[in-house]
Amino acid sequence: LKKPFAAGSVLYVDPSLDLMRVGEAFANDESDLVRAWKQSGDLVQPSAPHAAYWEETSARFTAVVISPFVLIQPVGDSD
């Protein structure tokens, strides 16, 4: 995920959302829904501290590519 992250293409999807549904919203240009998720903080562009933490902890993600975006969601228990 390093190259897409550096390009600003990675978006973090909160575990409370269905990753495939978010991907569908991007693919179907449901901009109002995407905007609502961004405004609520359920969909965010991660920053350098996020990436550093994820690398340090060997975080794993499920990803969906909806070009040019890579939507990521953590794998496993989110507690």
Helices and strands as residue ranges (DSSP letters): H 2-6, E 10-13, H 19-27, H 31-40, E 43-44, H 48-56, E 61-66, E 69-74
